[in-house]
Amino acid sequence: MPRKLIPKHTPALGSGDFMPYLLEPLRRRRRHPALSDVWRERLPDRALFGTPSGRHALWLYLEAANLPAGTEVPVAAYNYYVVVRLLAQKGLRPVFVDVDRETLGMDPADLRRKVSPATGLVVVTHMYGNPADITEIGAICDEHRVPLFEDCAHAVGTTVAGRHVGRFGEGALFSFGPLKSVTAFGGGMLAVAPSAAGHVRPGPPSQVSWLTRRRTFFCMLMVLLMTPPLYRWGLHPLTRVASRLADRGISRFRDIIAPSTNDAWYRFSPDSYPPFRPFVPDMLRRQLERLEDRVDRRRAVMGEVKRRLADIPAIEFLHEDKHGRANGSYFGVYVPDPEAFRRHMLDHGVEITPHPFYDCSQLAQFGDYADHCANAAHAASHFVRLPSYSSLRAADVDRIVAATTAYFAAGRGGTPRPPAVTRASARAA
Ligand SMILES: *Cc1c(COP(=O)(O)O)cnc(C)c1O
């Protein structure tokens, strides 16, 4: 591997983005802006609640919605398994809906087949920051009089018809975890329509304990280690250590470094996270001020890489902007053999993520709700994430393109593997 490694993701923070908060315990309390001030332009008609994480936002919404046990909740099969776990843990019944192969968002045609009189909520994810077909999905929800919830964990800066996502349903979650494109070392947000706000009961803030402080600190450290010069010697080797520890039953670190790795025993526990920190709105404000620049830059990277790889038939691209304007935060493509491609790219100093998410309809832990979703299965076995962060330089983009071109020029277009992801094969990957 070359000395320099291009990480799959970097938060692109400057020291001014976090130093004030790092030093905060040593100084006089500063006044922080309210979340609603920070988001006013983008989410003007929503009531906002700061939460310890994105999953807490979903949990808070589910508590407010108070749906009867067994209520069916259509959710995209290609998904972050934690979202599905929370639904099941609340006593609801996840109903897996296939995704559109071009966007990885919920396929409205399959949703139409799967809504039933028992449906009580639809959860749609703007996967990878690509807008889902929110107009069509919203229309189906209206027809059946069920509320819509948007998972905007990847989608800060994503718009549909010029409006920021998170305003198209009754509620939406946002996540500011260490791996998200806008980060506050943790934290999340629930955005709800004013009509629903009265039902949301945030509960007393939990105490900042030594344990939860440690988590914030670890997230902060991780974000710092993700900056490109440190990454090769910092987070990259740590990832291996974390995954070995997880194999021995200590999954605490992997849950932070590689949170999307399937953990069949995961159960949500509200108190395991630090409470929403007062500095979060301020930290977000700084990043949101330059959001449009960052989005433009990431989209330019994505556009350039797609253009330069367009002649390789074995690569299949998404149509990120099919239903709006993607934020470019997660740039991915389909390749025949993600694992072999990952090894090749790593040898050329580019880190890619071979299996970023799962086809949850095939995970053993959701066996009670199992289904066959062809596009989700295809995505789970062929989709890879390429770097697209805003601080990538022209030489980095050249390297990504050259390494990819070399891989496929060597005749490794290959025949696709059969689209089956079992727990064992996903673990091995
Ligand atoms: C990260 C993420 C969440 C939840 O965010 P946390 O802050 O980690 O709880 C939800 N959905 C998707 C798709 C995510 O990637």
The ligand as an SDF file (V2000), in Angstrom:
LIG
                    3D

 15 15  0  0  0  0  0  0  0  0999 V2000
  -26.4220    6.7110   11.1730 C   0  0  0  0  0  0  0  0  0  0  0  0
  -27.7590    6.3610   10.6930 C   0  0  0  0  0  0  0  0  0  0  0  0
  -28.9040    6.4240   11.5200 C   0  0  0  0  0  0  0  0  0  0  0  0
  -28.8950    6.6630   13.0030 C   0  0  0  0  0  0  0  0  0  0  0  0
  -27.9980    7.5610   13.4660 O   0  0  0  0  0  0  0  0  0  0  0  0
  -27.2960    7.3810   14.9140 P   0  0  0  0  0  0  0  0  0  0  0  0
  -26.9620    8.7960   15.2490 O   0  0  0  0  0  0  0  0  0  0  0  0
  -26.1100    6.5240   14.6900 O   0  0  0  0  0  0  0  0  0  0  0  0
  -28.2600    6.7750   15.8480 O   0  0  0  0  0  0  0  0  0  0  0  0
  -30.1200    6.1340   10.9530 C   0  0  0  0  0  0  0  0  0  0  0  0
  -30.2380    5.7900    9.6690 N   0  0  0  0  0  0  0  0  0  0  0  0
  -29.1840    5.7100    8.8330 C   0  0  0  0  0  0  0  0  0  0  0  0
  -29.3970    5.3290    7.4120 C   0  0  0  0  0  0  0  0  0  0  0  0
  -27.9010    5.9660    9.3300 C   0  0  0  0  0  0  0  0  0  0  0  0
  -26.8440    5.8420    8.5150 O   0  0  0  0  0  0  0  0  0  0  0  0
  1  2  1  0
  2  3  1  0
  2 14  2  0
  3  4  1  0
  3 10  2  0
  4  5  1  0
  5  6  1  0
  6  7  2  0
  6  8  1  0
  6  9  1  0
 10 11  1  0
 11 12  2  0
 12 13  1  0
 12 14  1  0
 14 15  1  0
M  END
$$$$
